[in-house]
């Protein structure tokens, strides 16, 4: 239950992410600087499971995760690993060129279905998809991306049609995107990008900006129709990736890597 959009610019990109959650879940912790090994990144924290759904690191790489409800596996005795741990694992990414290899190396059967979006400082992007059976990686996918646990195909179609009607694909205006993510069109309901249902709603909006001047993370801690984005948290760029540097966090890698 989320919606993600982005646009690229000459010196980077901007990304917007609505997180939709059940009302029974606890309020997330707002973004802060974290570190896995030597790589620093900005991310909020899921208060229930401890992972995250979005992170941007000091190399200008952003990682986002959307649940893949249409392909959720049948509940079993299996003790699933939180999908939010995958975002933390990939938040250490310096160079996206090995994303496909790293994704296929994971023991994905420990996770429920998901789609993970990764974009680097140049605007190059990857969509890693796990449907519970077969992994795949798509490159240079188009905005927007959305998910819903209720009537998913219809809801995603409505949100995509609104994006197209607003000509957002031709816009590089942050305010246009914030308006979209705050929208109740066609009605304040399961269909709207700012989603409201009896059991769930949009609980936050994240806005990441990566440009030649650095990295910014703004966060609306609540439905964006009600709560404004915060002042940005800033982070400077790290040095460019060094092929001799292994920045992996061994503990997380041991947890997630294929056995």
C-alpha positions as CSV (number, residue, x, y, z in Angstrom):
1,X,0.0,0.0,0.0
2,X,2.4,2.7,-1.2
3,X,3.0,5.0,-4.1
4,X,6.4,6.1,-5.5
5,X,7.2,8.7,-8.1
6,X,10.5,10.3,-9.2
7,X,12.0,12.5,-11.9
8,X,15.6,13.0,-13.0
9,X,17.4,16.2,-13.6
10,X,20.8,17.2,-15.0
11,X,22.5,17.0,-11.7
12,X,20.5,14.2,-10.0
13,X,17.0,13.2,-9.2
14,X,14.1,13.7,-6.8
15,X,12.0,10.9,-5.4
16,X,8.6,10.9,-3.5
17,X,7.2,8.0,-1.5
18,X,3.9,7.6,0.2
19,X,3.8,4.9,2.9
20,X,0.4,3.4,3.4
21,X,-0.1,1.2,6.5
22,X,-2.7,-0.4,8.7
23,X,-3.9,1.7,11.5
24,X,-2.9,-1.0,14.0
25,X,0.8,-0.5,13.3
26,X,2.9,1.7,15.5
27,X,4.1,5.1,14.3
28,X,7.5,4.9,12.5
29,X,10.6,6.7,13.8
30,X,11.5,9.7,11.6
31,X,14.6,9.7,9.3
32,X,18.0,9.8,10.9
33,X,21.6,9.1,9.9
34,X,22.5,5.4,10.2
35,X,25.5,3.3,9.1
36,X,26.1,-0.3,7.9
37,X,29.9,-0.7,8.0
38,X,31.4,2.4,6.4
39,X,28.4,3.6,4.4
40,X,26.2,6.2,6.0
41,X,22.5,6.6,5.0
42,X,19.4,8.4,5.9
43,X,16.2,6.4,6.6
44,X,13.1,6.2,8.9
45,X,12.6,3.1,11.0
46,X,9.6,0.8,11.1
47,X,8.7,0.7,14.8
48,X,7.2,-2.8,14.6
49,X,9.8,-4.7,12.7
50,X,12.9,-2.5,12.9
51,X,13.6,-2.3,9.2
52,X,12.8,0.5,6.8
53,X,11.0,1.1,3.5
54,X,13.3,3.8,2.1
55,X,16.9,4.8,2.5
56,X,19.3,7.2,0.7
57,X,23.0,6.8,1.2
58,X,26.1,9.0,1.0
59,X,26.7,7.9,-2.6
60,X,23.4,9.3,-3.7
61,X,21.8,5.8,-4.1
62,X,18.1,5.5,-2.9
63,X,16.5,2.2,-2.2
64,X,12.7,1.8,-1.8
65,X,10.5,-1.2,-1.2
66,X,6.9,-1.9,-2.1
67,X,5.0,-5.0,-1.0
68,X,3.9,-7.2,-3.9
69,X,0.4,-8.0,-2.6
70,X,-0.8,-9.8,-5.7
71,X,1.8,-12.5,-5.2
72,X,1.8,-12.8,-1.4
73,X,2.7,-16.3,-0.4
74,X,0.2,-18.4,1.6
75,X,0.9,-18.1,5.3
76,X,2.8,-21.1,6.5
77,X,4.9,-22.1,9.6
78,X,7.7,-20.2,8.1
79,X,9.2,-17.4,10.2
80,X,9.6,-14.7,7.5
81,X,12.4,-12.2,7.7
82,X,11.2,-8.6,7.6
83,X,11.4,-7.2,4.1
84,X,12.6,-3.9,5.6
85,X,15.9,-5.7,6.3
86,X,16.5,-5.9,2.6
87,X,16.4,-2.2,2.2
88,X,19.0,-1.8,5.0
89,X,21.2,-4.4,3.2
90,X,21.1,-2.6,-0.1
91,X,21.5,0.8,1.6
92,X,25.2,0.1,1.6
93,X,25.3,0.1,-2.2
94,X,28.0,2.3,-3.7
95,X,27.7,1.1,-7.3
96,X,24.5,-0.2,-8.8
97,X,26.2,-2.1,-11.6
98,X,26.2,-5.3,-9.5
99,X,22.6,-5.0,-8.2
100,X,21.4,-7.9,-10.3
101,X,24.1,-10.2,-9.0
102,X,23.6,-9.2,-5.4
103,X,19.8,-9.6,-5.7
104,X,19.9,-13.1,-7.2
105,X,22.4,-14.1,-4.5
106,X,19.8,-13.5,-1.7
107,X,17.9,-16.4,-0.2
108,X,14.6,-14.8,-1.3
109,X,12.4,-17.7,0.0
110,X,12.9,-16.2,3.4
111,X,10.9,-13.1,2.4
112,X,7.3,-12.4,1.3
113,X,6.9,-11.0,-2.2
114,X,8.2,-7.5,-2.9
115,X,9.4,-5.0,-5.4
116,X,12.6,-3.1,-4.7
117,X,13.5,0.1,-6.6
118,X,17.0,1.4,-6.7
119,X,18.2,4.6,-8.3
120,X,21.7,6.1,-8.4
121,X,23.0,9.6,-8.6
122,X,22.9,9.6,-12.4
123,X,19.2,8.6,-12.5
124,X,19.9,5.1,-13.6
125,X,17.4,2.7,-11.9
126,X,16.6,-0.9,-11.3
127,X,13.5,-2.7,-10.2
128,X,14.1,-6.0,-8.4
129,X,11.0,-8.1,-8.2
130,X,10.4,-11.2,-6.1
131,X,7.0,-12.8,-6.7
132,X,7.5,-15.6,-4.2
133,X,8.7,-18.0,-7.0
134,X,11.0,-16.3,-9.5
135,X,13.2,-13.3,-9.1
136,X,13.7,-10.8,-12.0
137,X,15.4,-7.4,-12.4
138,X,14.1,-4.7,-14.7
139,X,16.2,-1.7,-15.7
140,X,15.2,1.9,-16.3
141,X,11.6,1.5,-15.4
142,X,9.1,4.3,-15.6
143,X,7.3,6.3,-12.9
144,X,4.9,5.9,-11.1
145,X,5.0,2.7,-9.1
146,X,2.2,1.8,-6.6
147,X,0.9,-1.1,-4.5
148,X,-2.4,-1.9,-2.7
149,X,-3.6,-4.8,-0.6
150,X,-7.2,-4.1,-1.8
151,X,-8.3,-4.3,-5.5
152,X,-4.6,-3.8,-6.5
153,X,-5.0,-3.7,-10.3
154,X,-7.8,-1.1,-10.2
155,X,-6.2,1.1,-7.6
156,X,-2.8,1.1,-9.4
157,X,-4.6,2.0,-12.7
158,X,-6.4,4.9,-11.1
159,X,-3.3,6.4,-9.6
160,X,-1.3,5.9,-12.8
161,X,-4.1,7.6,-14.9
162,X,-4.1,10.6,-12.5
163,X,-0.3,10.9,-12.9
164,X,-0.7,10.9,-16.7
165,X,-3.6,13.4,-16.6
166,X,-1.5,15.8,-14.6
167,X,1.4,15.5,-17.1
168,X,3.8,14.8,-14.3
169,X,6.1,12.9,-16.6
170,X,6.9,16.3,-18.1
171,X,7.4,18.1,-14.8
172,X,10.5,18.7,-12.7
173,X,8.5,20.8,-10.2
174,X,8.7,19.3,-6.7
175,X,5.4,21.0,-5.7
176,X,3.6,19.2,-8.5
177,X,4.7,15.9,-7.1
178,X,3.9,16.8,-3.5
179,X,0.4,17.8,-4.7
180,X,0.0,14.5,-6.4
181,X,1.1,12.6,-3.3
182,X,-1.4,14.6,-1.2
183,X,-4.2,14.2,-3.6
184,X,-7.7,12.7,-2.8
185,X,-8.7,12.4,-6.4
186,X,-10.9,10.9,-7.6
187,X,-12.2,10.6,-4.0
188,X,-10.8,10.3,-0.4
189,X,-10.7,6.5,-0.5
190,X,-8.7,3.4,-1.3
191,X,-8.1,4.8,-4.8
192,X,-6.5,8.1,-3.9
193,X,-2.7,8.5,-3.7
194,X,-3.1,9.9,-0.2
195,X,-5.1,6.8,0.7
196,X,-7.7,6.5,3.4
197,X,-9.6,3.4,4.4
198,X,-11.3,2.3,7.6
199,X,-8.4,0.0,8.4
200,X,-5.5,1.8,6.8
201,X,-4.2,5.1,5.5
202,X,-1.2,7.0,4.1
203,X,1.0,7.5,7.2
204,X,3.9,9.4,5.8
205,X,5.5,11.1,2.7
206,X,9.2,10.9,2.1
207,X,10.9,13.3,-0.4
208,X,14.6,12.6,-1.3
209,X,16.6,15.1,-3.4
210,X,20.0,14.2,-4.8
211,X,21.8,17.0,-6.6
212,X,25.3,18.3,-7.1
213,X,25.0,20.3,-3.8
214,X,24.4,17.1,-1.8
215,X,21.6,14.9,-0.4
216,X,18.3,16.1,1.3
217,X,15.6,14.1,3.0
218,X,12.3,15.7,3.9
219,X,9.6,13.8,5.7
220,X,5.9,14.3,6.5
221,X,5.2,12.3,9.7
222,X,1.5,11.7,8.9
223,X,-0.9,11.8,6.0
224,X,0.4,14.4,3.5
225,X,-3.1,15.9,3.2
226,X,-2.7,16.9,6.9
227,X,1.0,17.2,7.7
228,X,3.6,19.3,5.8
229,X,7.0,18.1,4.9
230,X,9.7,18.8,7.4
231,X,12.8,20.9,6.9
232,X,15.4,18.8,5.1
233,X,18.0,16.7,6.7
234,X,21.2,17.2,4.8
235,X,24.0,14.7,4.1
236,X,27.2,15.3,2.1
237,X,28.5,12.9,-0.5
238,X,31.0,10.3,0.3
239,X,34.0,9.7,-1.9
240,X,33.3,7.9,-5.2
241,X,33.2,4.1,-5.0
242,X,36.6,2.3,-4.7
243,X,36.7,-1.2,-6.2
244,X,39.1,-2.2,-3.4
245,X,36.7,-1.2,-0.7
246,X,34.3,-3.8,0.7
247,X,31.7,-1.8,2.6
248,X,29.4,-4.8,3.3
249,X,28.1,-5.3,6.8
250,X,29.0,-8.9,7.5
251,X,26.3,-9.5,10.0
252,X,23.5,-8.3,7.6
253,X,25.1,-10.1,4.7
254,X,25.2,-13.3,6.7
255,X,21.5,-12.9,7.5
256,X,20.4,-12.2,3.9
257,X,22.8,-14.0,1.6
258,X,22.0,-17.3,0.1
259,X,23.0,-20.3,2.2
